[in-house]
Amino acid sequence: LYIYAVLVVHTYYENLRSREVELFFALQSPNAPTDLAQSPPVML
């Protein structure tokens, strides 16, 4: 049960981080939707 909780928290933070990266790139470049659709998510 402890491992399950750690896995859930880990996936939640990964999704949150990838969403912040997508928001950051969307604010940086005007043609972000096509860039996000063609490129894989960046892992920081």
C-alpha positions as CSV (number, residue, x, y, z in Angstrom):
1,L,0.0,0.0,0.0
2,Y,2.9,2.3,0.6
3,I,4.4,1.6,-2.8
4,Y,1.0,2.3,-4.4
5,A,0.8,5.7,-2.7
6,V,4.3,6.6,-3.8
7,L,3.5,5.6,-7.4
8,V,0.3,7.7,-7.4
9,V,2.1,10.8,-6.0
10,H,4.9,10.3,-8.5
11,T,2.6,10.1,-11.5
12,Y,0.7,13.1,-10.2
13,Y,3.8,15.3,-9.9
14,E,5.0,14.1,-13.4
15,N,1.7,15.2,-14.9
16,L,1.8,18.5,-13.1
17,R,5.4,19.2,-14.2
18,S,4.7,18.2,-17.9
19,R,1.7,20.5,-17.9
20,E,3.8,23.4,-16.5
21,V,6.4,22.8,-19.3
22,E,3.6,22.8,-21.9
23,L,2.2,26.0,-20.5
24,F,5.7,27.5,-20.5
25,F,6.3,26.7,-24.2
26,A,2.8,27.8,-25.1
27,L,3.6,31.2,-23.6
28,Q,7.0,31.4,-25.3
29,S,6.2,30.6,-29.0
30,P,3.1,31.5,-31.0
31,N,2.9,28.2,-32.9
32,A,3.0,26.1,-29.8
33,P,0.1,23.7,-30.5
34,T,1.9,22.2,-33.6
35,D,5.2,22.0,-31.7
36,L,3.6,20.3,-28.8
37,A,1.8,17.9,-31.0
38,Q,4.9,16.9,-33.0
39,S,7.5,16.9,-30.2
40,P,7.5,14.5,-27.2
41,P,7.0,16.1,-23.7
42,V,10.2,17.5,-22.3
43,M,11.4,16.0,-19.0
44,L,13.2,18.4,-16.7
